[in-house]
Amino acid sequence: MKGKGAYIKQLNEKTVKELVSERKKLKKELYNLRMKNAIRGLKNTHKIWEVRINVARVNTVLKSKISKKSWQ
């Protein structure tokens, strides 16, 4: 991934179903990272922060797409 702008553009191109599956995948990854961190098996703890930010980005795009549909 080149940056947050590129990632957000990718998210904007996805459908609502794809965004929901992306969020589910990211939340599962976040859970796994937290479990590894709890048993001190995670070397790159910044990954937790990155995944949390990406979940928030997906939620933001998803909410905007849903609200646009409700206005149409």
Secondary structure, DSSP 8 states (H G I E B T S, - for coil): ---HHHHHHHHHHS-HHHHHHHHHHHHHHHHHHHHHHHTT--S-THHHHHHHHHHHHHHHHHHHHHHHHHH-
